[in-house]
């Protein structure tokens, strides 16, 4: 659903003129963070040690716990 909205929302808001440039600009920050995340996690591991893995696991569990109850990927 997010992928579809990322592709169609700029087209609906700004029109077909410059669609590629606008959608590229909108996704630039996410792509840069995805590219930098292994380096940043490596630096965090170097500084904090094994605690960085615990921090990462805690963040993953928090993200999983924040899902709505009863939301199991089913479309209703």
C-alpha positions in Angstrom: 0.0 0.0 0.0 2.8 2.4 0.8 4.6 1.6 -2.4 1.5 2.4 -4.4 0.9 5.6 -2.6 4.5 6.7 -3.1 4.1 6.2 -6.8 0.7 7.7 -7.4 0.6 10.5 -4.9 3.2 12.7 -6.6 1.5 12.0 -10.0 -1.9 13.0 -8.5 -0.6 16.2 -6.8 1.8 17.5 -9.3 0.8 16.0 -12.6 2.8 14.1 -15.2 5.2 17.0 -15.9 8.4 16.4 -14.0 6.9 13.3 -12.3 10.3 11.4 -12.4 12.2 14.3 -10.9 9.6 14.9 -8.1 9.3 11.3 -7.1 13.1 11.0 -7.1 13.4 14.1 -4.9 10.8 12.6 -2.5 12.7 9.3 -2.1 16.2 10.8 -1.9 16.3 11.1 1.9 15.0 7.5 2.5 17.6 6.1 0.0 20.4 8.0 1.7 19.5 6.7 5.1 19.2 3.2 3.8 22.7 3.5 2.3 24.2 5.0 5.5 22.6 2.6 8.0 25.2 -0.2 7.8 28.0 2.3 8.4 26.1 4.0 11.2 25.3 0.6 12.8 28.9 -0.4 12.5 30.0 2.8 14.2 27.5 2.2 17.0 28.8 -1.4 17.4 32.3 0.0 17.7 31.3 2.5 20.4 28.8 0.6 22.4 29.6 -3.0 21.7 27.1 -5.8 22.1 24.7 -3.3 23.6 24.0 -2.0 20.1 22.5 -5.4 19.2 20.3 -5.2 22.3 19.3 -1.7 21.3 18.4 -2.8 17.8 16.5 -5.8 19.1 14.6 -3.5 21.5 13.7 -1.1 18.7 12.5 -4.0 16.6 10.3 -5.4 19.4 8.9 -1.9 20.1 8.0 -1.5 16.4 6.4 -5.0 16.4 4.5 -4.2 19.6 3.2 -0.9 18.2 1.0 -2.7 15.7 -2.7 -2.6 16.1 -4.1 -5.6 18.1 -5.8 -8.0 15.7 -3.8 -6.7 12.7 -2.3 -9.8 11.1 -1.9 -8.8 7.5 -5.4 -9.6 6.6 -7.4 -7.4 4.3 -10.9 -6.8 5.5 
